Amino acid sequence: MSEMVKTDYSRRQFIAGMGGLGIGAILTGAIGGTLLRPDRAMAIPASKGYIVVDTKKCSGCYSCELMCSLVHEGKENLNLSRIQVINDSFAGFPNDLMQFQCRQCPSPACVQACPTGAMHVDTENGNIRTVDASKCIGCERCINACPFTPSRVQWNNEAKHAQKCDLCQVTPFWSEKGGFEGKQACVEVCPNKAVALTHTIPSQTGDGGYQLNMRTEKGWAKLGFPIDDAGLVIGDNSLPMTKGAEPSHPAGKTGYFTKP
Amino acid sequence: MANGFVGKILRIDLTARTTSIIETAKYESWGGGHGIGSAIFFDLVKDKKIKAFDPANVVTIMSSPLSGTAVPACSGRTEVQGIGAQSYPIEWFTRSNFGGRFGAHMKYAGWDGIVLEGKADKPVWLNIVNDKVVFQDAKDLWGKDTYETQKDIWAQVIGEQMDTWHSATSNRDGGRTTQRPAVLTIGPAGENLSRIASLIHDAGNGAGQGGFGGVWGSKNLKAISVLGTGSVELADPKALADARLWLARNYQYNVDDPAVVTPLGGATGVTVSEFGQGAVPLFTRQPGFGPELTTPVLEPSRPQGCLGCHQNCRIKTQSGQGNESQCVDGLFSSFNTVATGDELLKATDLFQRMGVNAFEFVGLMGYLVALNKMGVLGKGKKIHTDIDIANYNSYATRKALIEGIAYRKDIGKDLAEGTVRAMEKWGRLADLNTGIARFPNWGYAQHYDPRIEVEWGYGSILGERDINEHDINWAVFWQPLAAFCIGEEPAYSAKKLSEIFAEKLIPYNDPKMIDYSPEGIYSDAKVKMIAWHRHYTRFYKQSLGFCDWAYANFINPSSKDGKGYTPEAEPKFHQAVTGTKMSFLDGLEQGRKIWNLDRAIWALQGRHRDMEVFAGYVYDLDTAVPYMLPILKDGVWSYDPCQGRRLDRAKFEDWKTRYFKFEGWDIKSGWPTQETLSKLGLDNVAAELKSAGKLGS
């Protein structure tokens, strides 16, 4: 008997009004989608920003989660982070680790499911899908409506409202400007540069649009890590430069210790 | 006040199977981690002379105010203390430390630390989910290796489906998490009371030195699982976010556009002949650098980091073998010319699975091979073994040795007591004098050479174990060695290095502190160097949790000027989290206080300066291999191979006297004095020393 209670948010719980839309919907352009709610239809403009990741480049350090919680909540709590990393210490690369970020869906089931408008599209800030906490009644329909597992919308058990990634639009504990035109804490802190912001709508088919290959020959391969899409080939980390090259770094005296 | 602490320490009485709470506030002034652990140990253990396996031995598992936060290369570390089983001849009060995420999850669950006392009547494991603590029967876990144990506990705590949200309680306000519980466990070696048994967390985090695995085994404690959904409150979140990005932008290795790239071996990895190439990443601190020296890239892999790390020094492999292991975990395999990478990684994992301290093999393996070549050890020899020592390259031999120790089979029965105790049983302690066996201090294997790299050796003999503190070592030893191994000049000249150290080693600011010349190692500058190092590490590393592989940071090839982030980073992070206006020097003073408390505990255990002498070979055998260190000769700095060096007994004793004076300790005994302890606010410690007749004068 499990000590903890599993909370499995599956597609089965997807609100019937969503019909055939959901993960598979491929929508581009200024108008992301037309969603059916029980009482009305509404047009939803596409978000102007999306978080993309390279899971094969992630080292599972959780720095993104710690920064996300820090700048949004002013405290540290992995469970209040809007990006989630799940890591299995014993499994083999690349199936040992997963990153789960909000997809800012063109057809956001969470927004459609909200009965109060708390989960909404912020048209003044790049059409990000986000929560107006003052309107949240805690029904968790948005959490259940998210078609992905784990749900990208989460219950903030301390502040008592639903929350999700807002591209750092509202970060009261950060001195830098966030939002779709600004910076995102997870992107800035990631030591491996395995998280990035794009302004182009990723492909909505499967996870491919949100899981990019950000590994470079100049950097990542020289560390001996794979840069091929599948992550099957050890990076070419053979001697990278001509011995005796002019150093460009104050610490460097020889060709071996210089900028490539 | 929001200051990084979560307010409570969980006190576990294994004998009575009860729990109670220690208010953290009572111990907060110690800073965290080691300081709090020493203070709790001092208060709770009335008779400090008890043995490691005595049920009255108290083991503390402490986080710090910085644990579980965005402070880089710090957030994930956990300090373990208590009377250890490993040291020889006396089982000193000691420490170990491990990475991963355990300490952070303790705090998310609402606990700054865990204090273990007593002994369960039969094997148990502790299941902690937030404030709920359950003693669970470990009958089905006893006998399992550390990996099996952790997977089993994961499934018991959160079920089989891992990749989803799990609620801590049936009420949603209890919090939800996507994380697996953090488990700290022993393997068969600990169950069988080995003195070289480790505590293992996840795949590659081990509290190895000290023999705490055996201590847990003696308490019938198999594992502690902790999962938390709570928050850590901070004094100045905005300052912490700024500080983290300040370090990232100015000092972090740029994985896409590196300031320094390294001449690693080819895709087939590093062989013995390419050792120098494998050493180079230790200088650059690139992701995955940890295992490069010994278990290089053998498979498609990714770097792996402890919670909150900016370096991510380990790797995870395609096969999953060798995950999170590094450096010494693979050292004894790789140095013996591994037949295949697969076997190297398997042997590495076996240490972790069995819960055997891999570092012991750094001294043990060569010693066994020597005895075998001498005709002393082998099948039918004076020391009989069925293990094929001559074929030490094979995985079969390694497996037989590691499992032999874990299950006390063959010579493993003797070696489970630690190499030096086995030597004592075999009547071969004299091998410590000839250098056939290299265990220079307190029965711990030689790490760096105490005849020349004295910040390591002096720190170890004045303490209670191999210090395992690399901050100075990275810069003075590995940095030049890596270059010389590939026929190049070091990136930092010896003179430049001395200038950087002088700038950063406040308040002493003496470049001669890193002079390793035959005269320099006995100098007054070296007195200051050792004092700085003991005080720095006791507070910043072992109490606040700054990782040994990232702090102190003297040189940094990824920074604009090549200099590291010490001493600016430490107080910047500490202040952001705790709100305490503590300067870097204030932290050193706190370290001095903790160092004195530890010193007092050792005095109560029977320590005297006359015992603080190295094994004979340190004084009687010359160094033979090149060992690059900076020296100052005739006013000129250079790197010197330091060959033909040995420690001079009289000079070292004289140095000790000057060091004791510098610390305010009795020069005859090495015990702290009333005056010194009073100045540090440790009158209660002085009183206990006085009543035991151990107060210095």
Interface residues (C-beta under 8 A of the other chain):
Chain A: S2 E3 M4 V5 K6 T7 D8 Y9 K56 K57 C58 S59 G60 C61 Y62 S63 L66 M67 S69 L70 V71 E73 G74 K75 E76 N77 L78 N79 L80 Q84 I86 N87 D88 S89 F90 A91 G92 F93 P94 D96 L97 M98 F100 E140 T149 P150 S151 Q154 W155 N157 E158 K160 F173 W174 S175 E176 A185 E188 V189 P191 N192 K193 M214 T216 K218 G219 W220 K222 L223 G224 F225 P226 G231 L232 V233 I234 G235 D236 N237 S238 L239 P240 M241 H249 P250 A251 G252 K253 T254 Y256 F257 T258 K259 P260
Chain B: A2 G68 T69 A70 P72 S75 R101 A104 Y108 N127 V129 V134 Y147 Q150 K151 Q156 V157 I158 G159 Q161 M162 D163 T164 W165 H166 S167 A168 T169 S170 R172 D173 G174 G175 R176 T177 T178 Q179 R180 D202 A203 G204 L227 T229 G230 S231 V232 E233 L234 P237 K238 L240 A241 D242 R244 L245 A248 Q252 Y253 N254 V255 D256 D257 P258 A259 V260 V261 T262 P263 L264 G265 G266 A267 V280 Q286 P287 G288 P296 V297 E299 P300 S301 R302 P303 Q304 G305 C306 L307 G308 C309 H310 Q311 N312 K316 T317 Q318 S319 G320 N323 E324 A483 I486 E488 E489 P490 A491 Y492 S493 I555 P557 K560 D561 G562
